[in-house]
């Protein structure tokens, strides 16, 4: 639901709200927040709330450490797990410099700009995410273990699937916040789960992605369980993916969808250091349906990009390489610009790889370009990318290149 500033101020007054969390994320997509009291909210809207940016990864050093958080009224949501009396609400924010300009490390604002640039070019994008996570038991001291919460497999049911009630609680909590999951199920690995969301505009989907991770961790913690979003929690089991579904309008006859996919395939190796920002990300590639080659096909889950069997408004492309360590604001920003590049250049799609790339010999796979096999290799490719350099501020570009 969209709110105006006046509506937010009225809601805070009428609904017994005692704390307002102003949320943002660092350049790696890790959510942060500061809580203010209701009496400070008008000042927050008008002037912003200052914080020490030198303490946030990738922001500033101690020399020029002040930045300001300006709440986005549209993103008001109450936190259902906090007390009913003396409610707590959350709003995402824009990060400003002291002179009122937008801070270059504000990745949410980068996505806003990408959306605006797409609209100026005559296009709109929608995104949806499919995020996987593992549930692990805690030891007697409350510390995480590597013992899965259950030993169920893909789409198993209770009692083998012990995560059923956890997923239910997560979904109901999200619904209370105005976020509506599309489906949920047990995944392939022991203790592994997945919750999928219906598509939405890029900014809403990215905001919801961060909210989702917070809700999962909160619900799991409340039930005495540890959640792990890392790309490869268990060496010999399936890794955690964050599949990104992308659609575009207008798209008569799927022409622009094809151009968009071609643009993504053309730039994907240059973007991989952002889409897969940890060394563990590359341990996931090539195993348990995680891609390792730059290829596409319809329906085929051994490919980097697949076009699921869907019609009408559900017609989309699914990118299967990202994992949950990705900053969704940066990922969507780069994917929008890669899609626009493909449309502008009218790039032709390469031939579809209608084969199972996990089960063919090297004579076949040698025809396909490989995704980077390590974070260092991905950073080296990105460092030489004029495309990514044109999409990201130098500060963020240098950080993701390993600088």
Phi, psi and omega per residue, in radians:
X1 nan 2.417 -3.141
X2 -1.633 2.391 -3.138
X3 -2.163 2.615 2.957
X4 -1.587 2.930 3.105
X5 -1.046 -0.760 3.137
X6 -1.086 -0.681 3.122
X7 -1.162 -0.653 3.099
X8 -1.123 -0.808 -3.139
X9 -1.070 -0.664 3.107
X10 -1.204 -0.725 3.129
X11 -1.059 -0.797 -3.123
X12 -1.019 -0.706 -3.108
X13 -1.251 -0.748 -3.010
X14 -1.449 -0.416 -3.012
X15 -1.811 0.330 3.074
X16 0.983 0.775 3.091
X17 -1.477 2.235 -3.109
X18 -1.926 -0.362 -3.129
X19 -2.379 2.391 3.085
X20 -2.077 2.075 3.099
X21 -1.605 2.153 3.074
X22 -1.702 1.939 -2.973
X23 -1.786 2.553 3.034
X24 -2.718 -3.109 3.082
X25 -2.414 2.757 3.048
X26 -1.365 -3.094 -3.046
X27 -1.163 -0.298 3.124
X28 -1.656 0.077 3.080
X29 1.497 0.221 3.100
X30 -1.453 2.128 -3.032
X31 -1.261 2.433 3.073
X32 -2.237 2.887 2.998
X33 -2.815 2.829 2.978
X34 -2.264 2.435 3.141
X35 -1.727 2.375 3.057
X36 -2.177 2.813 3.095
X37 -1.538 2.782 -3.094
X38 -0.951 -0.587 -3.111
X39 -1.159 -0.248 -3.120
X40 -1.703 -0.055 -2.973
X41 -1.204 -0.717 3.122
X42 -1.071 -0.709 3.091
X43 -1.089 -0.654 3.134
X44 -1.090 -0.759 3.123
X45 -1.156 -0.669 -3.033
X46 -1.489 -0.703 -3.020
X47 -2.116 -0.419 -3.065
X48 1.633 2.807 3.105
X49 -1.916 2.162 -3.062
X50 -1.334 2.598 3.020
X51 -2.573 2.894 -3.092
X52 -1.492 1.730 -3.090
X53 -1.252 -0.312 -3.135
X54 -1.203 -0.272 3.141
X55 -1.616 0.011 -3.120
X56 -1.872 2.263 -3.088
X57 -0.977 2.176 3.046
X58 1.444 0.098 -3.104
X59 -1.624 -1.578 -3.054
X60 -2.397 2.901 3.020
X61 -1.680 -3.025 -3.025
X62 -1.223 -0.279 -3.071
X63 -1.187 -0.736 3.137
X64 -2.337 1.429 -2.899
X65 -1.754 -0.149 -3.044
X66 -1.514 2.233 2.959
X67 -2.330 2.872 -3.042
X68 -2.222 2.415 3.108
X69 -1.743 2.146 3.095
X70 -1.928 1.974 -3.081
X71 -1.141 2.520 3.066
X72 -1.710 1.865 -3.043
X73 -1.010 -0.541 -3.118
X74 -1.037 -0.410 -2.969
X75 -1.747 0.250 -3.132
X76 -1.011 2.272 3.062
X77 -2.670 2.419 3.083
X78 -1.525 2.729 -3.094
X79 -1.745 1.861 -2.988
X80 -1.126 -0.381 -3.096
X81 -1.474 -0.088 3.079
X82 -1.574 2.922 -3.046
X83 -0.995 2.543 3.119
X84 -1.209 -0.615 3.084
X85 -1.723 2.241 -3.002
X86 1.345 0.936 -3.015
X87 -1.058 2.758 3.046
X88 -2.054 2.289 3.080
X89 -2.115 2.885 -3.126
X90 -2.338 2.462 2.963
X91 -2.330 2.436 2.973
X92 -1.310 2.830 -2.977
X93 -2.342 2.841 2.882
X94 -1.734 2.433 -3.129
X95 -1.765 2.095 -3.098
X96 -1.959 2.629 2.939
X97 -1.295 2.890 3.110
X98 -1.000 -0.467 3.133
X99 -1.465 0.049 3.098
X100 1.644 -0.154 3.087
X101 -1.341 2.761 -3.122
X102 -1.311 2.339 3.132
X103 -1.170 2.335 -3.059
X104 -1.142 -0.358 3.128
X105 -1.566 0.109 3.120
X106 -1.423 1.667 -3.045
X107 -1.202 -0.455 3.076
X108 -1.129 -0.695 3.107
X109 -1.217 -0.516 3.053
X110 -1.093 -0.720 3.108
X111 -1.153 -0.694 3.078
X112 -0.982 -0.759 -3.135
X113 -1.126 -0.722 3.124
X114 -1.088 -0.723 3.096
X115 -1.088 -0.760 3.114
X116 -1.097 -0.743 3.137
X117 -1.104 -0.671 3.100
X118 -1.131 -0.752 -3.142
X119 -1.114 -0.671 3.094
X120 -1.106 -0.548 3.108
X121 -1.433 -0.107 3.083
X122 1.698 0.317 -3.068
X123 -2.284 2.655 3.005
X124 -2.276 2.496 -3.118
X125 -1.979 2.610 2.937
X126 -2.178 2.574 3.140
X127 -2.276 2.645 2.977
X128 -2.452 2.619 -3.127
X129 -2.116 2.632 3.019
X130 -2.208 1.769 -3.041
X131 -1.837 2.309 3.125
X132 -1.853 2.629 3.120
X133 -2.697 2.693 3.082
X134 -1.795 2.576 2.988
X135 -1.950 2.236 -3.138
X136 -2.153 2.652 3.071
X137 -1.269 2.738 2.991
X138 -1.727 2.698 3.073
X139 -1.460 -3.062 -3.057
X140 -1.146 -0.299 3.106
X141 -1.713 0.097 3.130
X142 1.441 0.248 3.127
X143 -1.639 2.585 -3.127
X144 -1.109 2.527 3.003
X145 -2.049 3.099 3.011
X146 -1.806 0.421 3.112
X147 -1.620 2.005 -3.110
X148 -1.056 2.608 -3.133
X149 -1.143 -0.475 3.050
X150 -2.643 3.095 3.117
X151 -2.095 0.480 -3.139
X152 -1.321 2.905 3.129
X153 -2.068 -2.869 -3.007
X154 -1.032 2.093 3.098
X155 1.002 0.418 3.003
X156 -1.137 2.883 -3.120
X157 -2.094 2.954 3.080
X158 -1.129 2.577 0.186
X159 -1.503 -0.174 3.127
X160 -1.077 -0.706 3.120
X161 -1.473 1.693 -3.140
X162 -1.422 -0.200 -3.130
X163 -1.456 -0.021 -3.062
X164 -0.993 -0.835 -3.113
X165 -1.233 -0.547 3.087
X166 -1.136 -0.834 3.122
X167 -1.069 -0.695 3.119
X168 -1.050 -0.801 -3.125
X169 -1.138 -0.672 3.093
X170 -1.071 -0.849 -3.101
X171 -1.102 -0.723 -3.137
X172 -1.192 -0.655 3.094
X173 -1.115 -0.765 3.109
X174 -1.083 -0.710 3.114
X175 -1.056 -0.687 3.106
X176 -1.095 -0.418 -3.138
X177 -1.642 0.069 3.130
X178 1.452 0.321 3.107
X179 -1.987 2.198 -2.954
X180 -2.020 1.825 3.081
X181 -1.108 2.641 3.140
X182 -1.648 -0.683 3.132
X183 -2.814 2.842 3.078
X184 -2.628 2.632 -3.136
X185 -2.925 2.904 3.012
X186 -1.316 2.418 3.128
X187 -1.644 -2.997 -2.987
X188 -1.182 -0.701 -3.072
X189 -1.363 2.764 3.063
X190 -1.149 2.198 -3.111
X191 1.348 0.140 -3.089
X192 -1.689 2.426 -3.069
X193 -2.347 2.804 3.097
X194 -2.489 2.427 3.028
X195 -2.279 2.237 -3.061
X196 -1.960 2.688 -3.090
X197 -2.182 2.596 3.043
X198 -1.174 2.626 -3.108
X199 -1.099 2.732 3.049
X200 -2.720 -3.090 3.103
X201 -1.156 2.774 -3.007
X202 -1.002 -0.785 -3.067
X203 -1.171 -0.767 3.125
X204 -1.083 -0.769 -3.128
X205 -1.107 -0.720 3.126
X206 -1.156 -0.767 3.078
X207 -1.025 -0.789 -3.118
X208 -1.147 -0.553 3.118
X209 -1.105 -0.776 3.093
X210 -1.166 -0.715 3.108
X211 -1.075 -0.716 3.133
X212 -0.991 -0.834 -3.114
X213 -1.072 -0.681 3.114
X214 -1.139 -0.765 -3.125
X215 -1.142 -0.744 3.131
X216 -1.046 -0.815 -3.137
X217 -1.123 -0.674 -3.131
X218 -1.157 -0.839 -3.127
X219 -1.141 -0.756 3.128
X220 -1.083 -0.787 3.134
X221 -1.085 -0.658 3.129
X222 -1.146 -0.416 3.139
X223 -1.768 0.197 3.094
X224 1.240 0.617 -3.095
X225 -2.257 2.556 3.073
X226 -1.692 2.367 3.092
X227 -1.892 2.480 -3.098
X228 -2.283 1.984 3.102
X229 -1.668 0.059 -3.052
X230 -1.133 2.750 -3.011
X231 -1.131 -0.524 -3.056
X232 -2.530 1.276 -3.093
X233 -1.120 -0.622 -3.131
X234 -2.133 2.218 -2.972
X235 -0.988 -0.731 -3.023
X236 -1.826 0.313 3.134
X237 -2.138 3.018 -3.123
X238 -1.050 2.476 3.070
X239 -1.455 2.964 3.080
X240 -1.569 2.149 3.052
X241 -1.838 2.839 2.963
X242 -2.269 1.370 -3.102
X243 -1.149 2.380 -3.105
X244 -2.000 2.093 3.088
X245 -1.674 2.330 -3.043
X246 -2.269 2.321 2.993
X247 -2.330 2.875 -3.053
X248 -2.477 2.557 3.041
X249 -2.292 2.534 -0.147
X250 -1.241 2.747 -3.115
X251 -2.670 1.057 3.138
X252 -1.149 2.157 3.118
X253 1.195 0.326 3.117
X254 1.079 0.309 -3.129
X255 -1.116 -0.850 -3.116
X256 -1.206 -0.546 3.058
X257 -1.053 -0.755 3.137
X258 -1.149 -0.752 3.079
X259 -1.067 -0.737 -3.131
X260 -1.071 -0.817 3.131
X261 -1.077 -0.719 3.127
X262 -1.071 -0.691 3.096
X263 -1.122 -0.734 3.115
X264 -1.111 -0.799 3.125
X265 -1.076 -0.655 -3.116
X266 -1.160 -0.582 -3.037
X267 -1.879 0.011 -2.949
X268 -1.096 -0.706 -3.116
X269 -1.182 -0.510 3.105
X270 -1.260 -0.412 -3.106
X271 -1.678 -0.156 -2.941
X272 -1.100 -0.576 3.118
X273 -1.091 -0.430 3.070
X274 -1.508 -0.729 -3.105
X275 -1.259 -0.433 -3.107
X276 -2.400 1.382 -2.891
X277 -1.542 0.129 3.129
X278 -2.166 2.762 3.129
X279 -1.081 -0.635 3.138
X280 -1.112 -0.407 3.122
X281 -0.985 -0.599 -3.020
X282 -1.497 -0.250 2.997
X283 -1.272 -0.364 -3.141
X284 -1.386 -0.579 -3.041
X285 -1.042 2.403 3.042
X286 1.477 0.088 -3.112
X287 -2.291 2.492 3.014
X288 0.851 0.924 3.040
X289 1.292 0.116 3.024
X290 -1.501 2.304 -2.999
X291 -1.243 2.815 3.002
X292 -2.392 -0.166 -3.129
X293 -2.080 2.699 3.107
X294 -1.549 1.718 -3.034
X295 -2.712 2.971 3.105
X296 -2.571 2.834 3.068
X297 -2.959 2.999 3.046
X298 -1.537 2.226 3.021
X299 1.240 -0.498 -2.961
X300 -1.134 2.059 -3.092
X301 -1.508 0.144 3.020
X302 -1.662 0.035 -3.055
X303 -1.749 2.806 3.042
X304 -1.171 -0.815 3.105
X305 -2.122 2.285 3.029
X306 -2.228 2.682 3.052
X307 -1.870 1.801 -3.081
X308 -1.061 2.744 3.096
X309 -1.268 1.721 -3.111
X310 -2.722 2.780 -3.125
X311 -2.263 2.886 3.043
X312 1.052 -2.301 -3.059
X313 -1.162 -0.272 -3.136
X314 -1.611 0.035 3.096
X315 -1.191 2.160 -2.999
X316 -2.795 3.009 2.994
X317 -1.955 2.456 3.121
X318 -1.978 2.058 3.084
X319 -1.633 2.169 -2.938
X320 -1.869 0.020 -3.094
X321 -1.461 -0.595 -3.061
X322 -1.088 2.736 3.064
X323 -2.227 2.990 -3.003
X324 -1.190 -0.045 3.036
X325 -1.418 -0.065 -3.099
X326 -1.240 2.531 2.949
X327 -1.451 1.937 -3.035
X328 -1.092 -0.531 3.125
X329 -1.119 -0.753 3.114
X330 -1.224 -0.730 -3.132
X331 -1.036 -0.859 -3.113
X332 -1.153 -0.640 3.104
X333 -1.017 -0.895 -3.106
X334 -1.168 -0.662 -3.139
X335 -1.178 -0.638 3.069
X336 -1.086 -0.841 -3.108
X337 -1.182 -0.609 3.077
X338 -1.163 -0.693 3.085
X339 -1.119 -0.756 3.105
X340 -1.110 -0.630 3.095
X341 -1.084 -0.788 3.128
X342 -1.094 -0.676 3.121
X343 -1.212 -0.790 -3.123
X344 -1.056 -0.736 -3.099
X345 -1.509 -0.104 -3.071
X346 0.877 0.905 -3.097
X347 -1.197 2.384 3.064
X348 -1.428 2.434 3.030
X349 -1.176 2.423 2.981
X350 -1.142 2.955 3.136
X351 -1.059 2.395 3.138
X352 -1.120 2.461 3.110
X353 -1.681 1.434 -3.081
X354 -1.485 0.949 -3.137
X355 -2.464 2.851 3.067
X356 -1.564 1.809 -3.059
X357 -1.213 -0.180 3.076
X358 -1.463 -0.181 -3.005
X359 -2.240 0.300 3.115
X360 -1.950 2.830 -3.077
X361 -1.455 3.084 -3.051
X362 -1.150 -0.449 3.098
X363 -1.045 -0.590 3.129
X364 -1.422 -0.867 -3.048
X365 -1.174 -0.416 -3.136
X366 -1.146 -0.256 3.121
X367 -1.382 -0.191 -3.057
X368 -1.957 2.479 3.090
X369 -1.250 2.441 -3.079
X370 -1.556 2.481 2.920
X371 -1.113 2.716 3.062
X372 -0.930 2.479 -3.051
X373 -1.731 -0.018 3.098
X374 -2.698 2.822 3.100
X375 -1.096 -0.684 3.129
X376 -1.067 -0.745 3.125
X377 -1.142 -0.710 3.130
X378 -1.134 -0.719 3.124
X379 -1.124 -0.665 3.133
X380 -1.122 -0.732 3.113
X381 -1.146 -0.767 -3.125
X382 -1.115 -0.651 -3.112
X383 -1.026 -0.498 -3.131
X384 -1.723 0.216 -3.059
X385 -1.647 1.921 3.031
X386 -1.160 -0.537 -3.134
X387 -1.097 -0.981 -3.106
X388 -1.124 -0.651 3.119
X389 -1.047 -0.598 3.138
X390 -1.352 -0.310 -3.063
X391 -1.652 -0.464 -3.017
X392 -2.059 2.566 3.006
X393 -1.073 2.641 -3.084
X394 -0.977 -0.670 -3.123
X395 -1.033 -0.815 -3.129
X396 -1.269 -0.724 3.114
X397 -0.968 -0.833 -3.105
X398 -1.129 -0.681 -3.141
X399 -1.096 -0.792 -3.116
X400 -1.286 -0.328 3.056
X401 -1.461 0.025 3.108
X402 1.657 0.101 -3.136
X403 -1.505 nan nan
